Amino acid sequence: MYLTTQLDARTQLLTGYQYSRPSGSEVDVRKKISDLLSPGYLQSSTGLNLRKTYENKSRLSIILSPFTGRFTIVMNDSLSSVGAFGVMPGENVRAEAGMSLATSV
């Protein structure tokens, strides 16, 4: 068993749009639905890692992290003002606490 700390950060680089065409119109309308760091996800966890290597060189890893924090970041003001991605309207960060379990073979 090993004491383990993990940090995971995810976002996107380019702006995302939703396209629609109103009935009777010839022109598409686009609405911004995501941007750089809108959303951004940051997760940090601390726990125990049980690792085992078998005779055929395959490996098993089980990580149980009872102390996990996840932050959802929305830096674009037009998206945060409507509460996109679960943040409170007008806020830029949503914080959550919990636990995580990860396995890999």
Summary of the structure (lengths in Angstrom):
residues: 105
radius of gyration: 20.0
end to end distance: 16.2
largest distance: 67.2
contacts: 263
relative contact order: 0.24
helix: 7%
strand: 60%
